[in-house]
Amino acid sequence: MSRQLNFHVLKEIFERFKEADPEPKGELNHTNVFTLLVAVALSAQSTDKGVNKATEKLFKFISSPEDMIKLGEDGLIEYIKTIGLYRNKARNVIKLSQILVDQYNGIVPNSRAALESLPGVGRKTANVVLNMWWRHPAQAVDTHIFRVGNRSGIAPGKDVDAVERAIEDNIPADLQLHAHHWLILHGRYFCKARKPLCGNCIIRDLCIFEDKNL
């Protein structure tokens, strides 16, 4: 596991990310907090591009838990059957929609514990929704963030929970709101798993990765 970069280096790294992209956005399409929750739940072990393709038509007439319940599990499957694990995901989306209606008056709750109590919603999904919709500085650690955090020294950790804690404990507080989006996008388009584009990386001189590409 790589060493943890210090405060001054981390501040410079995230100031550079901020200068390059002041307001980074998540790439999952949605129309409101409910469709955001559904999209993030569907994205587990799937690409954002694949989820967006599946939900493009779905979200034109589905905007609430009530709408989703009326559509039903079989109806939902017809829209999302190109996504991995679609049957299990459809089952969970219908269940969580029913719980939202029965226990939350059809409103998506804005606490991590309440979100995680919903079927198919884990900590990462809850953190994405809290961050994107309520602008809470929650850190949703995916494979991109785990790789970038460990490779660069930004947030080393042996598992996703450790990386999440490393981000929250070490990155300056005023730069944490967009931290997970900056890291995801950096991992997706520059610090790639097999062939990182180190020559085009804006933090190349600060990153401790030893096998940099030119």
C-alpha positions in Angstrom: 0.0 0.0 0.0 1.4 3.5 -0.9 2.1 6.1 1.6 -0.4 8.9 2.4 0.4 12.2 0.8 0.6 15.2 3.2 -1.9 18.1 3.5 0.1 20.5 1.4 0.4 18.1 -1.5 -3.3 17.1 -1.3 -4.4 20.7 -1.2 -2.4 21.4 -4.4 -3.8 18.3 -6.1 -7.4 19.2 -5.4 -6.9 22.9 -6.2 -5.7 21.8 -9.7 -8.7 19.5 -10.1 -10.9 22.5 -9.1 -9.2 24.8 -11.6 -9.6 22.3 -14.4 -13.3 21.5 -13.6 -14.9 23.7 -10.9 -18.3 21.9 -10.9 -17.8 18.3 -11.8 -21.0 16.4 -12.6 -22.0 12.8 -12.2 -22.6 11.1 -15.5 -25.8 9.2 -14.6 -28.9 10.8 -16.2 -31.8 11.5 -13.8 -34.7 13.9 -13.5 -35.1 14.1 -9.7 -33.9 12.5 -6.5 -35.9 9.3 -7.0 -34.7 8.6 -10.5 -31.1 9.4 -9.3 -31.5 6.8 -6.6 -32.8 4.3 -9.1 -30.1 5.1 -11.6 -27.3 4.7 -9.0 -28.8 1.4 -7.8 -28.9 0.1 -11.4 -25.3 1.1 -12.0 -23.8 -1.5 -9.6 -21.4 -3.6 -11.6 -22.6 -1.8 -14.8 -21.3 1.2 -16.7 -23.0 4.7 -16.5 -23.3 4.6 -20.3 -25.2 1.3 -20.2 -27.5 2.5 -17.5 -28.2 5.8 -19.3 -29.1 3.9 -22.4 -31.5 1.7 -20.5 -33.2 4.5 -18.5 -33.5 7.0 -21.4 -37.0 6.0 -22.2 -37.9 4.8 -18.7 -37.4 8.2 -17.1 -39.6 9.9 -19.6 -42.7 8.6 -17.8 -41.4 7.3 -14.5 -40.6 10.0 -11.9 -41.9 8.7 -8.6 -42.1 5.5 -6.5 -45.8 5.4 -7.3 -45.0 5.4 -11.0 -42.5 2.6 -10.6 -44.9 0.4 -8.5 -47.5 0.8 -11.3 -45.0 -0.3 -13.9 -44.2 -3.4 -11.9 -41.2 -5.7 -11.9 -41.9 -7.3 -15.3 -42.5 -3.9 -16.9 -39.3 -2.6 -15.4 -37.3 -5.6 -16.7 -38.3 -4.7 -20.3 -36.4 -1.4 -19.9 -33.3 -2.6 -18.0 -32.7 -6.1 -19.4 -29.5 -4.9 -21.1 -28.0 -4.2 -17.7 -26.2 -6.8 -15.7 -28.1 -8.5 -12.9 -31.3 -6.9 -14.2 -33.7 -9.3 -12.6 -32.4 -8.8 -9.1 -32.1 -5.0 -9.6 -35.7 -4.8 -10.9 -36.9 -6.7 -7.8 -35.0 -4.4 -5.5 -36.2 -1.2 -7.3 -39.8 -2.3 -6.9 -39.3 -3.2 -3.3 -37.6 0.1 -2.4 -40.3 2.0 -4.2 -43.0 0.3 -2.1 -41.0 1.1 1.1 -40.7 4.7 0.1 -44.5 4.9 -0.4 -45.3 3.0 2.8 -42.7 4.4 5.2 -41.6 7.8 3.7 -44.7 9.2 2.0 -43.1 8.6 -1.4 -40.1 10.9 -0.5 -36.5 9.7 -0.7 -35.0 10.1 2.8 -31.8 12.2 3.1 -29.9 10.2 5.8 -27.3 7.5 5.0 -28.9 5.1 7.4 -32.4 5.4 5.9 -31.0 5.1 2.4 -29.0 2.0 3.3 -32.1 0.4 4.7 -33.6 0.2 1.2 -33.2 -3.0 -0.8 -30.3 -2.8 -3.2 -28.9 0.4 -1.7 -25.4 0.1 -0.1 -23.1 2.7 1.4 -21.7 3.7 -2.0 -25.2 4.3 -3.5 -26.3 6.2 -0.5 -23.2 8.4 -0.6 -23.7 9.2 -4.3 -27.3 10.3 -3.7 -26.4 12.3 -0.6 -23.6 14.0 -2.5 -25.2 14.7 -5.9 -28.6 15.7 -4.6 -28.1 17.2 -1.2 -24.5 18.3 -1.7 -23.3 16.5 1.3 -19.5 15.8 1.2 -20.0 12.0 1.2 -17.3 10.0 -0.6 -18.6 7.1 -2.8 -15.6 4.9 -3.4 -15.8 2.9 -6.6 -13.1 1.0 -8.5 -11.8 4.2 -10.0 -11.4 6.0 -6.7 -9.9 2.9 -5.0 -7.3 2.6 -7.8 -6.5 6.3 -8.0 -6.4 6.7 -4.2 -3.9 3.9 -3.8 -1.8 4.4 -6.9 -1.3 8.1 -6.3 -1.1 8.3 -2.6 -4.1 10.6 -2.4 -6.1 8.1 -0.3 -4.4 4.7 0.2 -6.4 2.0 1.9 -6.7 -1.8 1.9 -10.4 -1.7 1.2 -13.1 0.8 0.1 -13.9 1.7 3.7 -10.3 2.6 4.4 -10.1 4.7 1.3 -13.3 6.5 2.2 -11.9 7.3 5.6 -8.5 8.4 4.1 -10.4 10.9 1.8 -12.5 12.3 4.7 -9.5 12.5 7.1 -6.9 14.0 4.8 -8.4 16.1 2.0 -9.0 19.7 3.0 -12.7 20.1 4.1 -13.4 22.9 1.6 -12.5 20.6 -1.3 -14.3 17.5 -0.2 -17.7 18.3 -1.8 -16.5 17.4 -5.3 -13.6 15.1 -4.3 -15.3 11.9 -5.3 -16.3 13.2 -8.7 -12.9 14.6 -9.4 -11.3 11.3 -8.5 -13.9 9.2 -10.5 -13.4 11.3 -13.6 -9.6 11.3 -13.2 -9.6 7.5 -12.9 -12.1 7.1 -15.8 -10.3 9.3 -18.3 -6.7 9.7 -17.2 -5.5 7.3 -14.5 -6.9 4.3 -16.2 -6.3 0.8 -14.9 -4.1 -0.7 -17.6 -2.7 2.3 -19.5 -2.8 5.5 -17.4 -2.3 8.6 -19.4 0.4 10.0 -17.2 1.7 12.3 -19.9 -1.6 14.2 -19.9 -2.1 14.1 -16.1 -2.3 17.5 -14.3 -1.0 16.0 -11.1 1.8 13.9 -12.6 4.5 15.8 -10.6 2.7 15.2 -7.3 1.6 11.6 -7.8 3.8 8.9 -6.2 3.0 6.2 -8.8 6.4 4.7 -9.8 5.5 3.2 -13.2 4.4 6.4 -14.9 3.9 6.4 -18.7 5.3 9.3 -20.7 
